[in-house]
Amino acid sequence: MKNIVMAGDTLVAASCDSLMDILRSDAMDELIRHEKESLRDNYSAYLRSMELRGVPVSPESDRHYVDLIRRADRLSDVRNSCVSALRSMKNAHAKLAADFASGKKEVAQEVWEELLQLNYMASRVSQMLD
């Protein structure tokens, strides 16, 4: 385990950094903005289509739309939580690798706290996606 953690630390750090860069990018901001706009535009088109055909819109359709809008509005929060979780994972892994490199055989309290923080963030992200 020790050798795997130490050998993989560079890969974990680079992977986390790359993912954080993607999540923080202007392109991701634009993607989130576009998704919100598209949702509103598509529902407006749906409403116009239903009106032209003389078909009433069901309350269930409205509820589904409101649910989608709420989920779209949380996208930035989910992204920020993912960035925080990635940072926690990178830090915890680096501390664990440093402890192993220095010859420690037990996981330091600080590393456990980072791992607990990572677990909390992962749970939070999972709940946001439900």
Order of alpha helices (4+ residues) and beta strands (2+ residues): alpha-alpha-alpha-alpha-alpha
